Amino acid sequence: MRKWLLILFLLPLVFIACNRNKIVKIERDISITPKNSVTRLAVDSLQMEQYIQKQQLTDSAAQYLRNFYNSRNFQYAWLAEKGLTEQARVFYQLNKDYVDSFRDSSLLDVDLDKHMELLLKEDTTFKKSDSSLTNLELKLTSHFFNYVATAYEGKVNPEVIQWHIPRKKLSAVVLLDSLMANKNLKADEWEPVNQQYRQLKKELQHYYTLQNEENWPTIPIGNQKKYQVGDTGLTVSLVKQRLKAFGDTSIKDTVTEFDQDLKTAVKNTQQQYGLRSTGTIDAALLKELNVPIQQRIEQMLINLERMRWMPVMPAGKSILVNIPEYQLHIIEEHKQVFNMGIVVGKAANKTVIFSNKLRNIVFSPYWNIPASIVRAEILPAMKRNSNYLRSKNMEQTGTSNGLPMVRQKPGDNNSLGRVKFLFPNSYDIYFHDTPAKSLFSEEKRAFSHGCIRLAQPVKLATYLLADQPSWTPERIAKAMKSTKEIWVALKKPVPVFITYFTAWVDQNGRLNFRDDIYGHDQKMAEQLFLATK
């Protein structure tokens, strides 16, 4: 197995975050004086301008630097009379941890590291500022801004995979101010990342350990093709070893017999890969277990980058769809309430990644068939069969650009089923019921034209209308059998996030992987890193 070598991140790092927003000049805070300042060491403004020129900082990056020191009347932030401040020690450890965790050489400054290690090991006293000390102070601040842009906002442009969820907004200066304001700082409490990010990052460390320590042979399927309780063989033993290495504590031994403990472990593992939970070792499971560990590491790095983009999830109710998982999750106060299976767009009709707010439920909906479907499917069928529209419970409502405008009337065979959920967007994507219930029994469910079909639409409607007592289960059932559309506005719109994650840690603390059904991981890999062979 080849070793994981240094990932060379390709995108420029010149204050990525600093270029996103217009920077407003902050005036100097003259209320901070030598008597009330944290340190008497101060940056000379002329030296700061010389540093800006020498480093060729962009206008916005330079203004960030000026603003930070203006706001503290030019007193040092990272250095004090007795050496490094506690905040400098915390930041240095954060940066070191990031470089080690992500193998990101772009945040590795050898000269700065040597200087910092020297200051950490030796008792140091600074009596006054000088040019070398000021340069170190300014370099640390500049490095902090680069660190925030890289570690917390991400380096790849989300548009690479047509990710239209508004990107998380961070202010590097505000983060730096908050770091400076906390003397007894715990990095885990300060870092602007979510719990999902922390959990996946922890799993990444585990996989690095596996890569360095574990022998990772390919597990053969053998002549039996499938293994279940009572069977024996080398394949059984190797599967036990693999699951034990992954951290499954239910595996008590690695002998060749397939026992009940292994069946339970296999069921859990199949769920982690989105496979049917049969408890049987088969070719589909071995395919996942035989994915090279290097590939899994890269998959986690790609998804950690996406997690950096995610905005803070709102309090209260929200809906999160994960396309590769084929699941819709109902979130309430940041905890999962329930989930359901979904059908998403096939590769030729990719479901778009975006966010909006669900505002309306439409019972017994018409399906206004998109022009693209009319052109490709409906019109040819109409030419072959003059009775086609009537046979499909459809009607023509007019013409547009030479094409018939067609809609399907409410009914049991309506392609939207008996209810749809609207969150207005320019992509014409929404949730809806479907008469094709059999599709939800499939492991891979990318069949639609882009919209999202729900396995349990009644459950979602009942949940969303719980704050409207007049909408009883009986009334909902009646509305779904109507021959006319019935629109219901939610009292409070519910945020919807349609996402794309192929690696994550679930609510049970288990690492999950899914197939890259739209090829988005590959596009990000080309942008994010280059693995040296």
N, C-alpha and C positions, 0 to 999 in steps of 0.2 A: 504494500500500500504506500503510495507516495505521501510524504509528510505535508501537513498544511503549512505552506510558506506565507510570506508576508503579502497581505492584500494591498495592492497599490491603488488607492482611490484616485480616480481620474479627474474629478471635477475641481475647479479652482476654489480656493478657500478664502479669498480675499474679502473677509467680512460679508459673507452671504446674507446674514440677517440684517446687516446695516444698510443694504441697498433696497430693502423692501418698502420702507416707509419714509416719508419726508421727515427729516430731522430738524427739530426746532431748537434754536440756540438757547442754552441755559446760562443765565447771568451768574457771575461769581458770587458765592455766598460769603460775604465779608463778616458775617456774625461769628464765623469760626476763627478764633484767634489763637496765638501760641499758648494762652492760659487754659483755654477749654478744649483744645484739640487733643485727639488721641495720641498723636506723635508730633514732635517739633520738626521732623524731617519733612521737607516740602519740595515739590517739583518746581523747577525754574521754568517759567512759561516760554522763555526763549529756547531752552533746551528741548522742551516739548515740540516746538515748531521745527527745530532742527531734526528731531527724531521723525516727525511726520514726513519731512522732505526726504530724509535718507531712506525710509522704508517705503516711500512712494505710495502712501495710503490714499485711497479714494477720498473724495470730498466728504461723503457720508461717514466713512470710517474715521476720518480725522475729526469730524464734528462730534462723533461719539466720544472720542478720547477727550476732547476739549470740554464737552459737557460734564463728563464724569468728574474731572479735576476742578472745574469751575464750581461744581456743586459742593465740593469739600474744601474750598479755598486753597486748592493745590496741595493739601497735605497728602503724604504717602498713604497708600491703602494696604500694600503687601509687606512693607518693611517698617519696623519701628526701631527705637534706640537699642532694644535688646535682641534684635535680629528679626527673623520671620514672624509675622503675626499668625495667630491660630487659623485665620481665614486662608492665609497663603498655604499653610500645611494641608488644610482640607482640600483646597483647589488642586494642589499638586497631586494629592492622592487620587482625587477624582479623575484627573487627566491621565495619570498612570494606569488607573483601572480601566479607563476607556481604551487606551492603546493596547493593553494586554487582552481585553475582552474581544475587541473587534479587529485586532491586527491592523490598525489603521496608522500607517506611517506619516500621514499628513499632519497629525497632531504630535508627532515625535520631534522635539527640538533637542538635539544632542547637547549643544552648548548650554542651553537653559537647564537641562536636566543635570549636567555636571555642576553647574553653579548652585542649583537648588539642593542637590545631595550634599554638597560641601557645607551649606548653611544649616542643613538639618542635622549634620553630625557634629558640628563644632559650635561651641559657645561663642557668640559674636556680639560685639557692641559697636553701634554706629553713633558717632558723636555729631556728625553733620553730613549734609548732602554733598555729593560730588557727581561729576558727569557719569561715571561708571555705575554708581548706585541709582541715579535717576534713570539711566537706560534700562537697568534691570527692572525697576519699578514699572516703567512704561511698557516694557516687553511683556511682563506678566499680565498687564491689563489688556494689551492687544491680543495676547494668547487666549485670555479668557473669552473675549468676544468671538474669536475663531472657534473656540471650544463649544460655546453655546450654539453657534450656527450649525456646527457639525453634529454634536452629540444629542441635541434636544430638538432641532428643527428638521434635520435631514439634509442630505446632499443632492439627492436626485430630484429633478423637477417632476412633480406628480403628473404633469401632462404627458409624460412618457407613456403612461398606461391609461391615459384619459380618465384620471382620477379627479372628479369635480367636487369632492367634499372640501369645503373651505379649510385651508391649512391652519394648523394651530398657530396662534399669534403669541409671540414672546418679545419682550423688550430686554435686550442684553444689559442695558444700563440699570433697569429696575432689578433684574436678577443680581447684578453686581452689588447694587446698593443693599439688597436683602442679605447677601452673603456677608457684607461688611458690618451689617447691623447685628449679626448674631455671633457672639463669642463662643458659646458652647453649642456649636452647630453639629447636628447629625445629618450627614449627607443624604441618607435615605429620605429624611423629612423635607429636605430643601430641594432636591432635584425635581424639576417640573416634568416628571414622567408618570404614567399611570401604572396601576398594579399589574396589568397584563404585560406591560413592557418588562417590569422587574422579574416577573415569573419566567418569561421566555428567555431573558438574559441569563437567569440562573440555569436553565436547561442547556443553554449554549455552553456554559462553563463545564457542565457535566459531559457534554459530547466532546469537548476538547480533551478532557481527561480520558474518555474512552478511546479517542484516537491515539493518544500517546501510550496507553497501557494495554489495550485489548488486542488480542489476535482476532481478526475479523474475516474468517473464511466464508465462502459462499455456502449456504445451506442447500444441499441437493434435495429434490423432491422424492427421489427414489422410485422404485417400481410400483409402489402402492398408490401413488398419486394423492391419496388422502390418508390422514392418520386421526384416529379417535381413541377414546378411552379403551385401554386394554392392549393397544398396539405397542410394538417395540421397534427400535431401530436407531441408527445414527442420527437420522433427521430429528427424531424426538429429542434426543440428548442435546443436539445443537440448538434447537429452538429454546429449550430450557435455559441453556447458557446465555443465549441472546436476550431473552426476556429478563433474566436475572441481572445482566449487565445494564439493561435499560432502567433497572430500579424496581422491578416487580418483586415485592417482599413475600408474595404468596408462594413463590417457588422455593421448596425446601431442599431439593437435590437436583443433580443433573444426570441421573441415571437414564437408561434408555426406555423406561416404561412410561407410557402415557397414563397419568393418573387423574383424579378429580381436581387436584390443585392446578394441574396444567390446563385442564379444560376451562376452569374459571379464568385463569390468566389469559388464555387464548381468546376467550370471549371479550375480555376487557381490551386486549390489544387490537382485535378486529374493529372495535368501536373507535379506537384512536386513529385508525386509518380510513374510517368511513365504510368499512366492509360489513357484510351481514354477520351478525354475532351468532355463529353456529357452534363455536367451541371446537371446530374441526380444523386441523392443519391442512391447508390446501395450497394450490399454486398461487392464488391471489394473495394470501398472507405471506408466503415465502418471497414473492416479488417485492413486497414492501420491506420485509426484514432484510433483504439482500441489497437494498439501496445503499451505495457506498456512504460511509459516515461523512466523508468530505462533502458529498452532495447535500446531506441533511444539514450540515453546518452552514453551507451557503444558503440553503432555503431559510434557515432561521435568521441569518443576517439580512436577507431581503425583506422578511416580514417585520423585523425590528425597525428597519428603515421606514416601512409603511406606518408602523405604530407611532413613530416620531411625528408623522404628519397629522395624526388624528387630533381633532379639537377635543377640549374637555367635554365629556358627556354631560348633558344637562341633568339636574336633579328631577325627581318626579318620574313620569312615564316616558319611555322612548322605545323605539323599535329598531333593532339592528339585524340586518340581513347579511349573511356571509355567503357569497355566491359559490365558491368552491366547496363549501360544506353542505350546500343545498338545505340550509336551515334558516328559519326566521326566529329571532329571540325577542321576547318581551322583557324589557328591563324596567325595574321600578326601584328608585333610590339606589341605583348602581348595583342592584342584585337581580338575578334572573328569576322571573316569575314562572314562565313556561316557554316552550318553543314548539315549533312544528316544521314538518318537512315542506319543501317548496320545489317547484320546477322553474328553472331559469332559462335564459336565452341560449340557443345552440351557438356553436362557434361562429356561424355565419351571421347571427343576429345577437351579438353580445349584449347582455344586460349592462347598462351603464352604471358606473360607480359615482354616486352623488348623494346629496342629502336634501331634505325638504321637510315639510310638515303635513301630516295627514289631517285633512280638514273635513272630508265628506265620506259618507258611506252611501252607496247607491244599491238599493235592493231591486231585483228583477230588471237588470240593466239592458238597454240596447247595446249592441256591439257595432259601433261605427267603424267599419272595416277600413284600415289604412289603404291609401292609394297604391302603395307598393304591392300589397297582397291582392288588391283588386286586379291590378295589371298582370301579376304573375300567376294568380290562381283562379280568381273568380271569373274574369272576363273569358279566358279560354274555355272554362267549364260552361259558361252561358252560351258560347258559340256552339259547343257540342250538344247542349241540351237546353232547349227553350224553356223547359220547366224547372231548370236548376234552382233558381231563386226560391220558388215556392216550396220545392222539396226540402230546402235547408232552412225554411222559416225566415227567409230574407226578403227584403224589399228594396227597390231602387227609389231614392229620394230626389234625384236630380243628376246633373252632370257637372263635371269640373275638369277643365283642360282636356276635353275630349273623352274623359273616362266617366263611366257611370259611378254615382255615389251610392254605395250600398251599405245597408245596415241589417243586422240580424235582430229579429224581434225577441222579446223576453220569452223564455221557455226552457224546457228541460235540456234541449240540445243546443242552447246558446253557448258559444265558445267561451264566454265569460262566466258561465254557470249562473248562479242565482244571486250573486252579490259581488260588487267591486268596491275597492277602497282607493280614494283619490288623494294624491299629494301633488298638486299642479306643478308640472315641469315641462321644459321644452323638449324632452326626450320621449314624451307620450308613453311613460312607463307607470304602471300602477299594479296593485295587488288585485287578484280576482279568484273566484271559484272556478271550477272546471268540471265538465261532465266526464272527462277522461281520468277517472280516479285510479285506474290501474297503473298509471305512470309513477305514482308515489311508492310503488313497491320496488322500483328499480334502484340500484345503487347509484348509478350516474344519471342525473336528471336534468340534462341540458337539452330541452326539446322545444321551447317556446320561441316566439318571434321577438322576444325581448322583455315582455312583461313577466310578472312573477305570479305563478299559480300557487294557491295555498291548499294544503292538505286539510286544514280545519278552519275554514272561513267563518262558520257559525260561532266557533269559540272566540275568534278574534272580534267579531261584531258584538257579541255579548259582553266581552271584556271592555271594549271601547265605549259602549253605551251604558255601562254600569252606573254612571252618575246621572242618567236620565231614566228614572223609575218607570215612566210610561212605556219605555221600550222593554217590555217583558219578553221572556223566551217565546211565549205564544204569539205576541205581536210580531216578533222577528220572523218566526216561522211563516206567519200569514203573509208578511211583506215579501218574503222570498218566493211565494207562489202567485204573486200578482201578475196581471197581464200588462201592467203599465209600470214605468219607472217610479221609484219612490226614493227621494233624496233626503238624507238626514245629515245635518251639520253637527259636528262634535262641539260640545261646550268649550273645550280647550283643545286646540290642535296638538297633535302628538308628533314630536320629532322623529324622523325616519332617516336612518343611515344605511345605505346600501354599500357594502364594503367588499374587499377581496383579500382574504388572508388564507394562505396555504399552510401556515404553521402557527400554533397558538397553544396556550395552556387552558384547559377547560375548568369549569367550576369545581370539579373533583380533583384538581391539581394534576391532571394527566396531560402529557404532551401529545398534541394532535398534528397529523400531517394530512394534506389532501393533494390531489392532482392539480397541476397548473392548467386548468381546462381552457383558458383563453390565451395562454402563452405570455402572460404578463410578467411572470417571474423571469423568464428568459430575457425579455426586454430590459428589465431592471438590472439583471446580472451584467448585461453589456455596458450599462451606464455606471454601475456601482463599483465594480472591482475587476481586476485582472489577476487571475491566479497564475503564478509563475510555475511552469512545469520543469 
